[in-house]
Amino acid sequence: MLRSEQTDGPRGTFLDQIGIFPPLLWGYVGLLLFMIGDGVEAGYLSKYLVDQGIASKEAVAIVFTAYGVTVAISAWLSGALSDLWGPWKVMRLGMSIWVLFHAGFLLLGIAPGNYVMVVAMYALRGFGYPLFAYGFLVWISVATPQRRLGTAVGWFWFALTGGLMTLGPLFASVMIPRIGPYHTLWCSLALVIAGGLVGLVGIREPVGKKRLAPEGEHPLLTLLSSVSIAWRKPKTAIGCVVRIINTAPQNGFIVFLPIYFTETIGFKLEQWLHLLSFMFMSNIIWNLLFGFIGDRLGWQRTVAWCGGVGSAITTLLLYYSPNQLGTKVTTFLLDCLPENLSAYLLDHFRTEIETNYPLAIVAAVLYGATLAGYVPLSALMPSLAPQNKGAAMSLLNLGAGASNWVGPAIVALFLPVVGVGGVMWIYAVLYLISAVMTLFLTLPSEDEAPSDVLAGGPDSVEPASTTAS
């Protein structure tokens, strides 16, 4: 790939100080708006499809599984297409696909209540956001000066996660009581168009607007090499599986937890959406912190213990906090408080206390934090194949995309058999398995520090994605 020949520009500007390459500023703004639009539905679409009679609780998982398959394929293709056409054209294609098939999803699927069209249109729309988002990520990687690349990519994940799983659900919680869930989905279309135009029109950097691969080079062959590395360097295959497990439960949660928390536990839809926003606000903050923690504690150790073991524990807390455990803890805490204060809290917040909503918020915040424990995996993966870093990262992106269908597929297969609690335990066990698998991701030389193994240090590679990519 070509790298921008632009200079770093003025070093004293605010954008330089926070690590954003100025010519790409509007790309970040556009990405944030685009992902807010894409994330509007994240907290309530499954419940809405069930409430409208379009899908059963079991069939709705098929919708998200089909969507996840196309997201995985698109995430895998985005790099090669950027080499062939340039990131700008890939972003434009992603926006066009999203707009076209989201309109079809609403007009041909949801409006007439046609389940087959809902599955088809939603799945086809899944090709859209990875092309836009990961096309911009490629643009960042080829245009940003090397010394700022690590921070620049960090801002990419900040915008993607902040829009998709934080501001998107928060926007929905504000709009649904005012205009209803269906019209809120139309608002997401407006946000995506606005974000796409801001990014496509606003970016002035020239390198990303032309083909990146040298003439005569065949990027599709390079793409295939990103799969063959799985058996040439088996540890990268293990890393890919760990990456799938990283966000598979998160992508499964949005299928059944909205229904469970609102219909079984008794949360209001707005409360669930706020809980989701708290979860990923925490995740955004800890994404940054675990980058520093991983450099000091060790990448492998951080992923295994903070990510794998930590997420297993917090997944179970997320299930049990509004149930038996939460009731016992709430009763204990109220008994510890002065009688007048306990009475005041019960008088003013009885519904929230009886449903253990505050404890559920705490569990969600903790889950968001431990989910970020997988961030050092993106530094660990290329160090496992020092001579094939690009292929290793492509395999990691494939794992990120595959998690979008693996999580919902587990729901579709096991929810009718073992119920919500059983699915949560399956996810917890998977997290523990990922922790054990991470122990096999040893670096080429155990005597070398992580920053020595990876040429250029951890800042030279992108942090792990911890969102519904």
C-alpha positions in Angstrom: 0.0 0.0 0.0 1.0 3.6 -0.6 1.5 5.9 2.3 0.6 9.5 2.2 3.5 11.8 1.4 1.9 14.7 3.3 3.9 16.1 6.1 2.7 15.9 9.7 1.5 19.5 9.4 1.6 22.0 12.3 2.5 20.2 15.4 0.9 22.7 17.7 -2.7 22.4 16.5 -5.3 20.8 18.8 -5.9 17.9 16.4 -2.2 17.1 16.3 -2.1 17.1 20.0 -4.9 14.6 20.4 -3.6 12.4 17.6 -6.0 13.0 14.7 -4.4 13.6 11.3 -6.1 16.9 10.2 -7.0 16.0 6.6 -9.0 13.0 7.9 -11.0 14.9 10.6 -14.3 14.9 8.7 -13.9 11.2 8.1 -14.0 10.6 11.9 -17.1 12.9 12.2 -18.8 11.1 9.3 -18.0 7.7 10.7 -19.5 8.7 14.1 -22.7 9.9 12.5 -22.9 6.8 10.2 -22.4 4.4 13.1 -25.0 6.3 15.3 -27.4 5.6 12.4 -26.4 2.0 12.2 -26.6 1.5 15.9 -30.1 3.1 16.5 -31.8 -0.3 16.2 -29.2 -2.2 18.3 -31.2 -2.1 21.5 -34.7 -2.8 20.3 -35.0 -4.3 16.9 -35.3 -7.9 18.1 -38.1 -6.9 20.5 -39.8 -4.8 17.9 -39.9 -7.7 15.4 -41.4 -10.0 18.0 -43.9 -7.4 19.2 -45.1 -6.8 15.6 -45.6 -10.5 15.0 -43.0 -10.5 12.2 -40.8 -13.1 13.9 -41.0 -15.4 17.0 -38.4 -15.2 19.7 -36.5 -18.1 18.1 -36.9 -16.9 14.5 -35.6 -13.4 15.2 -32.2 -14.9 15.9 -32.1 -16.1 12.2 -32.4 -12.4 11.1 -29.3 -11.4 13.1 -27.4 -14.6 12.1 -27.9 -13.9 8.4 -26.9 -10.3 8.9 -23.8 -11.4 10.8 -22.7 -13.7 7.9 -22.7 -10.8 5.4 -21.0 -8.5 7.9 -18.2 -11.1 8.2 -17.8 -11.4 4.4 -17.8 -7.6 4.0 -15.3 -7.0 6.7 -13.0 -9.6 5.1 -13.4 -8.0 1.6 -13.0 -4.4 2.6 -9.2 -4.4 2.6 -8.7 -6.0 -0.8 -11.4 -3.8 -2.4 -9.6 -0.7 -1.0 -6.4 -1.9 -2.6 -8.3 -2.4 -5.9 -10.4 0.8 -6.0 -9.2 3.0 -3.2 -10.9 3.6 0.2 -13.1 6.5 -1.0 -14.9 4.3 -3.6 -15.2 1.5 -1.1 -16.8 3.9 1.5 -19.2 5.2 -1.2 -20.2 1.6 -2.1 -20.8 0.8 1.6 -23.0 3.9 2.1 -25.0 3.1 -1.1 -25.6 -0.5 -0.1 -26.7 0.5 3.4 -29.1 3.2 2.2 -30.7 1.0 -0.6 -31.3 -2.1 1.5 -32.3 -0.3 4.7 -35.1 1.4 2.7 -36.0 -2.1 1.3 -35.9 -3.5 4.9 -38.4 -0.9 6.0 -40.7 -0.7 3.0 -40.7 -4.4 1.8 -40.0 -6.1 5.1 -41.2 -4.3 8.2 -44.1 -2.3 6.8 -46.0 -5.3 5.3 -44.7 -7.7 8.0 -42.9 -9.9 5.6 -40.4 -12.1 7.5 -38.6 -13.4 4.4 -38.0 -9.9 3.1 -36.9 -8.8 6.6 -34.2 -11.5 6.6 -33.2 -10.8 3.0 -33.0 -7.0 3.1 -31.4 -6.9 6.5 -28.7 -9.5 5.5 -27.9 -7.5 2.3 -27.7 -4.3 4.3 -25.0 -6.1 6.3 -22.5 -5.6 3.4 -22.8 -1.8 3.9 -21.3 -0.6 7.2 -18.1 -2.7 7.1 -17.2 -1.4 3.7 -17.7 2.2 4.9 -16.1 1.8 8.3 -13.2 -0.5 7.4 -12.6 1.4 4.1 -12.0 4.5 6.2 -9.7 2.4 8.5 -7.6 1.5 5.5 -7.5 5.2 4.6 -6.3 6.1 8.0 -3.5 3.4 7.8 -2.2 4.7 4.5 -2.5 8.5 5.1 -1.6 9.0 8.8 2.0 9.6 9.6 3.5 6.6 11.3 4.3 8.3 14.6 0.6 9.1 15.0 -0.9 5.9 13.5 -1.6 4.1 16.8 -3.6 7.0 18.3 -5.3 7.7 15.0 -6.6 4.1 14.9 -7.7 4.5 18.5 -9.9 7.4 17.5 -11.4 5.2 14.7 -12.5 2.6 17.3 -13.7 5.4 19.6 -16.0 6.8 16.8 -17.2 3.3 15.7 -18.0 2.0 19.1 -19.3 5.3 20.4 -21.8 5.5 17.5 -22.8 1.9 17.1 -23.4 0.8 20.7 -23.5 4.0 22.8 -25.0 7.0 21.1 -27.1 4.9 18.7 -29.2 3.3 21.4 -29.2 6.5 23.4 -30.7 8.3 20.3 -33.3 5.6 20.1 -34.2 5.9 23.8 -35.0 9.6 23.1 -36.8 9.2 19.8 -39.0 6.1 20.4 -41.3 7.7 23.0 -41.8 10.7 20.7 -42.2 9.2 17.2 -42.4 5.4 17.7 -40.0 2.6 16.8 -40.8 2.4 13.1 -40.2 6.1 12.4 -37.1 6.0 14.5 -35.7 3.5 12.0 -36.2 6.1 9.3 -34.2 8.5 11.4 -31.3 6.1 11.3 -31.4 6.3 7.5 -31.1 10.1 7.7 -28.1 9.8 10.1 -26.3 7.3 7.8 -26.8 9.5 4.8 -25.6 12.6 6.7 -22.6 10.7 8.0 -21.7 9.2 4.7 -21.8 12.6 2.9 -19.8 14.3 5.6 -17.1 11.7 5.3 -17.1 11.4 1.5 -17.2 15.1 0.8 -15.3 16.4 3.8 -12.1 14.3 3.5 -9.5 16.2 1.4 -6.6 13.7 1.7 -5.7 12.5 -1.9 -4.1 9.1 -1.4 -7.3 7.3 -0.4 -9.1 8.5 -3.5 -7.0 6.3 -5.9 -6.0 2.7 -6.2 -3.6 1.6 -3.4 -2.1 -1.5 -4.9 0.7 -1.2 -7.5 -0.4 -2.0 -11.1 0.0 -5.7 -11.8 -0.5 -6.8 -8.2 -3.5 -9.0 -7.5 -5.0 -8.0 -4.1 -7.5 -10.9 -4.3 -4.6 -13.3 -4.1 -3.3 -11.4 -1.1 -6.8 -11.8 0.4 -6.6 -15.5 0.0 -3.3 -15.6 1.7 -5.0 -14.1 4.8 -6.8 -17.4 5.1 -3.9 -19.7 4.2 -1.9 -18.2 7.1 -4.2 -20.1 9.4 -2.5 -23.4 8.7 0.9 -21.9 7.9 1.0 -20.2 11.3 -1.5 -22.1 13.4 -1.3 -19.7 16.4 -3.0 -17.1 14.2 -6.0 -19.5 13.7 -6.2 -19.7 17.5 -6.1 -15.9 17.7 -8.9 -15.7 15.1 -11.1 -18.0 17.3 -10.3 -16.0 20.4 -11.4 -12.8 18.4 -14.7 -14.5 17.5 -15.4 -15.3 21.1 -14.5 -11.8 22.1 -17.7 -10.2 20.7 -19.9 -13.2 19.9 -21.8 -12.9 23.2 -22.2 -9.1 22.7 -23.7 -9.7 19.3 -26.0 -12.4 20.8 -27.1 -10.2 23.6 -28.9 -7.7 21.3 -31.0 -10.6 20.0 -32.6 -11.8 23.2 -31.7 -9.5 26.2 -34.0 -6.7 25.1 -36.9 -9.1 25.2 -35.7 -10.8 28.4 -35.1 -7.6 30.4 -38.3 -5.9 29.3 -40.8 -8.8 29.4 -39.3 -11.0 32.1 -37.4 -8.7 34.4 -39.7 -5.7 33.9 -37.4 -3.0 32.7 -38.9 -0.3 30.5 -37.5 -0.2 27.0 -35.8 3.1 27.7 -34.1 1.6 30.8 -32.7 -1.2 28.7 -31.4 1.3 26.1 -29.8 3.3 28.8 -28.2 0.2 30.3 -26.8 -0.6 26.8 -25.4 2.9 26.6 -23.8 2.6 30.0 -22.2 -0.7 29.0 -20.5 0.7 26.0 -19.6 4.0 27.5 -17.6 1.9 29.9 -16.2 -0.1 27.0 -15.0 3.0 25.2 -13.1 4.2 28.3 -11.5 0.9 29.0 -10.6 0.3 25.4 -8.1 3.1 25.9 -7.0 2.1 29.3 -6.4 -1.6 28.4 -4.0 -0.4 25.7 -1.8 1.0 28.4 -2.4 -1.9 30.8 -1.6 -4.5 28.2 1.8 -2.9 27.5 2.7 -3.1 31.2 0.9 -6.3 32.3 1.6 -8.2 29.1 -0.6 -8.7 26.1 -1.3 -12.4 26.6 -1.9 -12.1 30.3 -4.3 -9.1 29.8 -6.4 -10.9 27.2 -6.5 -14.2 29.1 -7.3 -12.8 32.6 -9.0 -9.4 32.1 -10.7 -10.3 28.9 -11.5 -14.1 29.1 -11.9 -14.7 32.8 -13.2 -11.2 33.5 -15.9 -11.4 30.8 -17.0 -14.9 31.9 -17.7 -13.5 35.4 -19.4 -10.3 34.3 -21.6 -12.2 31.8 -23.0 -14.2 34.6 -23.3 -11.0 36.7 -25.3 -9.5 33.9 -27.8 -12.4 34.1 -28.0 -12.9 37.9 -27.9 -9.2 39.0 -31.6 -8.6 38.2 -32.5 -12.1 39.5 -31.9 -14.0 42.7 -28.4 -12.6 43.4 -29.5 -9.1 42.8 -32.5 -9.4 45.1 -30.3 -10.7 47.9 -27.7 -8.0 47.4 -30.4 -5.2 47.2 -32.1 -6.5 50.4 -28.7 -6.6 52.2 -27.8 -3.1 51.1 -31.1 -1.6 52.1 -30.8 -3.3 55.5 -27.4 -1.7 56.0 -28.8 1.8 55.3 -30.4 4.0 57.9 -34.2 3.3 58.1 -35.1 6.8 56.9 -32.9 6.6 53.9 -34.2 3.1 53.0 -37.7 4.4 53.2 -36.9 7.4 51.1 -35.3 5.2 48.4 -38.2 2.8 48.3 -40.8 5.7 48.1 -39.0 7.3 45.2 -37.3 4.5 43.3 -39.4 1.4 44.2 -39.8 0.1 40.6 -36.0 0.4 39.9 -35.1 -1.2 43.2 -37.6 -4.0 42.9 -36.2 -4.9 39.4 -32.6 -4.5 40.7 -32.0 -2.0 37.9 -29.1 -0.2 39.6 -27.3 -3.5 40.1 -27.9 -4.4 36.4 -26.3 -1.1 35.4 -23.2 -1.9 37.6 -23.0 -5.4 35.9 -23.3 -3.8 32.5 -20.5 -1.3 33.2 -18.3 -4.2 34.4 -19.0 -6.2 31.3 -18.1 -3.3 29.1 -14.9 -3.0 31.0 -13.9 -6.6 30.8 -14.9 -6.8 27.1 -12.1 -4.3 26.5 -9.6 -6.7 28.0 -9.3 -8.2 24.6 -7.8 -5.0 23.1 -4.2 -6.2 23.3 -5.1 -9.1 21.0 -4.6 -6.8 18.0 -1.0 -6.2 19.1 -0.5 -9.9 19.9 -1.8 -11.3 16.6 0.7 -9.7 14.2 3.6 -10.6 16.6 2.7 -14.2 16.0 3.6 -13.9 12.3 6.2 -11.1 12.2 6.8 -11.7 8.4 3.0 -11.8 7.6 1.6 -9.0 9.8 -1.0 -7.9 7.1 -2.3 -11.4 6.7 -2.5 -11.9 10.4 -4.5 -8.8 10.8 -6.8 -9.8 8.0 -7.5 -13.1 9.8 -8.2 -11.1 13.0 -10.7 -8.9 11.1 -12.3 -12.1 9.8 -12.8 -13.2 13.4 -14.3 -9.9 14.2 -16.8 -10.2 11.4 -17.6 -13.8 12.1 -18.6 -12.9 15.7 -21.6 -11.1 14.2 -23.2 -14.3 13.2 -21.7 -16.8 15.7 -23.3 -14.9 18.7 -26.9 -14.9 17.2 -26.5 -18.4 15.9 -25.9 -19.7 19.5 -29.1 -17.9 20.5 -31.0 -19.6 17.6 -29.7 -23.0 18.5 -29.8 -23.0 22.3 -32.4 -20.5 23.5 -35.3 -22.8 22.8 -33.5 -25.7 24.6 -31.8 -24.1 27.6 -33.4 -20.7 28.0 -31.8 -17.4 28.7 -29.8 -18.6 31.7 -28.4 -21.5 29.7 -27.3 -19.3 26.9 -25.6 -16.9 29.3 -23.7 -19.9 30.8 -22.7 -21.0 27.3 -21.2 -17.6 26.6 -19.4 -17.6 30.0 -17.9 -21.0 29.2 -16.8 -19.7 25.8 -15.0 -16.8 27.5 -13.2 -19.2 29.7 -12.2 -21.4 26.7 -10.8 -18.2 25.0 -8.8 -17.5 28.1 -7.2 -21.0 27.9 -6.6 -20.7 24.2 -4.9 -17.4 24.7 -2.3 -19.2 26.8 -1.1 -20.9 23.6 -0.5 -17.5 21.9 3.1 -17.4 23.0 5.4 -14.9 21.3 8.3 -16.0 19.0 10.7 -15.4 21.9 9.4 -15.5 25.5 12.4 -13.4 26.5 11.4 -10.5 24.3 9.1 -7.8 25.5 5.9 -7.4 23.5 7.1 -4.0 22.2 10.3 -5.6 21.0 8.6 -8.5 19.1 6.3 -6.2 17.2 8.3 -4.0 14.9 7.4 -0.4 15.6 5.8 -1.2 19.0 2.2 -1.6 19.9 1.2 1.8 18.4 2.0 0.5 14.9 -1.0 -1.8 14.8 -4.7 -1.2 15.4 -6.4 -1.9 18.7 -8.9 -4.7 18.8 -12.5 -4.0 17.8 -14.8 -4.6 20.7 -18.1 -3.7 18.9 -20.8 -5.3 16.7 -18.5 -5.0 13.7 
